[in-house]
Amino acid sequence: MIKIDLNLFVTLSEYLPENSDCFEIPEDTTVEKLMNDLGVPKDIVKLIFINGQRKEISYQLKNEDRVGIFPPVGGG
Amino acid sequence: MDKILRIDVGSQGGPKAVETGLGDYEGLGGRAMTSGIISKEVPPLCHPLGADNKLVIAPGMLSGSAAAMSGRLSVGCKSPLTGGIKESNSGGQGAQVLARLGYAAIVLEGKPSNDTLYKVVINHDGVKIEADNSLKMLGNYDLVDKIKDTYGEKFCSISIGPAGEMKLSAATIAITDMEQRPTRHAGRGGVGAVMGSKGIKAIILDDTGCKMRKPKDPEAFKAANKEFVAGIKKHPVSGEGLPAFGTNVLTNVLNEAGGYPTRNFSSGQFEGAGKISGETLAELETSRGGKATHGCHTGCIIKCSGTFHDKDGNYLTKQPEYETIWAHGGNCCIDDLDAIAMLDRLDDDFGIDTIEMGATIGVAMEAGLAEFGDAEAAINFVKQVGEGTPLGRILGNGAEVTGKVFGVERIPVVKGQAMPAYDPRAVQGIGVTYATTTQGADHTAGYAVATNILGVGGNVDALKPEGQIELSRNLQIATAAIDATGMCLFIAFPILDQPETFQALVDLLNGFHGLSLTADDVSALGKSILTKEREFNAGAGFTSKHDRLPEYFKNEKLAPHGVTFTVSDEELDQVFNW
């Protein structure tokens, strides 16, 4: 198992599990699998930041990754 | 919208109004009108507060019509902050009301012979200009209340606060919203100082008895508007995200991306971001009886704003924007929404640009005038600007002046104007826009954040130089055109992603004006505006060497990515090489 700092923002926050800042997942987990396991509908996942960098949903999570996920948002 | 109102404030016996036809400016609106008049009539080397500068206030090509989102008002002049051309645009009721009154522009020109303060009243019956020294040094909120006593509940006002009267370079022009609150501002570049230099405190507009502007081809216009509205509603950003959480939804996004300028642009992440995020703000607003969704002008369907109530449940200010919450919040390490909302209220009341003011306070904190995170000190700084103390006047002239006065090297400005809420090292595309736009550092001039960070209009890696020049170029051209239409820039989210919504915008212009523009014509309009603005700036002494970021963005690495700004000078010089 590895541990990640998981952050789900805006309307995704309702899917945030307990202990999200030190969340345990199996080693080969992708963002897509994680979203599926948490019940987050894939079509509202728009922006995936891993340690501040934009990544695809196929990204395979690593130990101590900071994960930030957003639905479509904009402002300015 | 077939006339221009020119007010010569230097006439003997006080300002005189003359109405003219459109002449050379036929068919122009918004930024095309303001930059058209400024570039043709204002000598680029004139003093921004002198007789030769002009203040142009213009609704967009579609303002005053039934087109959704068409209520942006452009304000143009030579900027006292940058020394270059300025177009600062604002929401509020100004554009809709002025367009329905039939004016394509109001031009304030000349120089007053004394310090009498005037108000201009425009309604269905005509124009009246009256001396009123009882308005002197009133904040925008008290001013509007006083105007209400005489002119009732239906006017829209365009006004300056004490900062404009003192001709400070961070002074704004306030425009009232649908509730007659002076919450919408032509904020950037010191346009309020130019209005102050003309001795005009307020322009009071009442369109009672005036009709909505009618399209030349009603059927085509109506069909285009229907498609346009549907496109805005169906895009998740303009249809869902902005209405629910407002612009401040970006706090967490930019913080996650490591591009949230913190502690006067010395880090890209703020540990207090969650406390001032859009999610936290919306919850706080609704818990106190405020609104998390609110439109700023008639015809707005995105409704990205809201109302902020204090701890006792009383109205304090409109929902502070992302840029404001960043400038006064993360940039100064302040994580208290009540303090930030108070700063927003004071800025609006005194008539000061929230971006410039927040950036300036960040510089002042770096200089040691207060500790980072000291909200009370920040509030005191802004109050001093409103009072016009010597320190307040320094701060009210912006980040560059303040940095020079207090010996600070890290001053986040381009062409004298403070950068907004995206660090150009971690969002390199917006760095290109900051460096090269005619306006001084300005995110709205070519919002590369959309494609660098938000995945709108495609994806370009925010941390690398590749693709940023073309991205910024295309966005600057498109933005200049949108700014001419009177459309809110937030229509860019759907039109960048949905070709049919962009086409609907073109069809709206064609249906309204009886034209047959193509997408290429819209692009040509944007280019022609940028070309005029660049010619003005060249005449004012700007060269390619001014299209640069401050040195430290190339030398100082930004945490957490450890990046510097890596778009080369040679590449920057290609932005306008289309």
Interface residues (C-beta under 8 A of the other chain):
Chain A: N7 F9 V10 T11 S13 K46 L47 F49 N51 G52 Q53 R54 G68 F70 P71 P72 V73 G74 G75 G76
Chain B: H235 P236 V237 S238 E240 G241 L242 A244 F245 G246 T247 N248 V249 L250 N252 V253 E256 A257 G258 G268 Q269 S277 G278 E279 C304 E321 Y322 E323 A426 H443 T444 Y447 V449 A450 I453 L454 G455 V456 N459 D461 A462 L463 L489 F490 F493 P560 H561
